[in-house]
Amino acid sequence: MPHRPPKARHQQDQLFELPAQGSFPFQLTCTPGRDEHPFVSPDGTEVVFSNTHNDGVSQLFTLSISTTRHRRFAHSTLVSDAPQASDDYASWSPAGDGTIVFQRSTSGSPSQLYFENVADPSSAAPVFPSPTGFSDTEPVFDPSDPNVIAFVRPVGGQSHIFTYDVTTQVLSDLPAHGDGGNPGN
């Protein structure tokens, strides 16, 4: 039997920083699992991201970008506190107050949207006062208004983009453009 070299250990997805000037990328993380869906804070000093374990559970972490440049890999901080849930797709508030919005999934239930102050993971609270019955995903703050978020919600077998104004509690389904105004993904 021919000798085969040992298999290289599969490196999961990691986060990299690529400077706008076009220099080489700098690796930010070296963690088990997959580091995905990074979102840089409004002041550019931190990134929030999800780390998905081999069992499929995702947790949110923050990482200081400025300290990472001075060390090989910086310590990331866990900002998820729901052990039976998967947290993913976090977005920083443009207010710069440490608030994020993210999706939380639990087994057998539709994804819900949550707000949290990353300094206090126990502050996580649902965006909507009661469950919507929909699987709301991929939330992002309006960059010009910290009271408005956009997110994806399935409607009639299609993915629609909605906005929600937290102050007025107005929910809006954005119209589809292109494709003759037909709803689509």
Secondary structure, DSSP 8 states (H G I E B T S, - for coil): ---------------EE--TT----EE----SSEEEEEEE-TTSSEEEEEEE-TTS-EEEEEEEHHHHTTSSS---EE----TTEEEEEEEE-TT-SSEEEEEEEETTS--EEEEEETTEEEEEEESSSS--SS--EEEEEETTEEEEEEEEEEETTEEEEEEEETTTTEEEE----SGGG----
